Amino acid sequence: MPTLNDTIPPSRIKAFKVNDAFQDGEWFRFRMRYGIFNASYADVRLRETTHKGRPVFHASAVGKTTGLARWFFKVDDYYDSFFETEVVKPVHFVRNISEGSYVRHVNIDFDHSTQQGVVNDLLKKTTTRISLKPNVQDLVSTFYYLRNHLDVEGIEPGETASVNMIYGKTAFVFRFRFLGYENISTAFGIVPCMKFRPYVEEGRLFRKDGGLSLWISNDKNRMPIRLKADLRVGSIDVELESFSGLKHPFNILYYE
């Protein structure tokens, strides 16, 4: 079993590598299924804009339950991350979610020069200052940070890596293990992928020895193709359904 003390050589994370895996106008749509039921969808869009006069990428992610699932559990989630255009460093993050009775609306402003952050809870009307770790990422910018800054050249199955993240007011380390290469069947054809296993805690939600599996396209786009979560009851499958605006050609071995 992997342990949290396993670490990948620091050179695997190229913190100052200029952004090259994505571009302005990129868009993904993901479909989530619970068993045989379509449960929800999520759209992720990237745009170049400005924030407080500085050029940034604006990544917006919207998730909603659909169909019958919406009658039982209504989800309307909105996330926004503004990060630097040269390297992935978040400067502003918005989490505005409504999941049944669970509602949160929080903004985070990042100052990497002082390693300080300001968390504004718009519902509780509180402001909290927090310390930030080097190269810290928010929930959305992590998606782009790993696509661009994780060096996979010569990576071997079993190697692990980690990223500093912030969730609400809490700092934590997101860890994951490289499992190997796999060609998977998708709506687009057979796609060569890299498979990763993020570390998750066993508990009421995840099965023992289960958790998450993530497949990333083995090309310069490094885009998520599939995610599977093994739960205590059933499993959740997330598939890339459609996309546009890729910076690099999508590597498809052949069409089925």
Helices and strands as residue ranges (DSSP letters): G 10-12, E 27-34, E 37-51, E 54-65, H 67-72, E 75-84, E 90-99, E 102-111, E 116-121, E 126-131, H 141-149, E 160-167, E 170-186, E 189-198, E 206-217, E 224-231, E 235-244
